[in-house]
Amino acid sequence: MPACRLLRTAASYQLTDVDGVGRVVPGGLEHMWRKARLAVVRRGVPIDEADDLVQEAFLRLERYERDHAVQSREAFVMRAAANLTVDRARRAAASPIGPIGALKLTEIAAAEALPDEQVESRNRLDHLQQGMATLSDDVRRILLMRRIDGLSFKEIALAEGLSVSAVEKKVARATLLLMKWMDGW
């Protein structure tokens, strides 16, 4: 890990996060990063996702500082990271279909699974893809934006030129249809 992650100009963030001996200086950017990362991990976020949440917290700080004065950058980053953790948990709890990143649906089968389990998983995913194909293009796009990309209803509504309510209804209907489609598989 580098001694310092800069998100703005050198004048805005201090560059001396590590002293001459290599110790982290309290109050420095690296210190804030580590503290926020530890707080996020303590809240149950997998370690491989913690850096992404902390990075987003720092980006929120940078955006906020464009128009507002911040009394304590560390407090702001800690609060933003905590809020992002809560948002992540809410999305995970509300979604029967979790985000899968850039993987293709046919590549999800676990490598440790037995051959017959792999075949069953692929058949299940093929069946899901057939169900997705029954959705209209706009509903499928909106559902993928929500479930795969993890966008909020508001973000999708802005991107699609729809009301938040319309997006919520489309996602709910598509999810219900797919749940019925997959019933018994």
Secondary structure, DSSP 8 states (H G I E B T S, - for coil): --S---SS-TTTS-S--B-TTS-B-TTSHHHHHHHHHHHHHHTT--HHHHHHHHHHHHHHHHHHHTTS--S-HHHHHHHHHHHHHHHHHHHHHH-SS---TT--GGG-S-TTS-HHHHHHHHHHHHHHHHHHHTS-HHHHHHHHHHHTS---HHHHHHHHT--HHHHHHHHHHHHHHHHHHHTT-
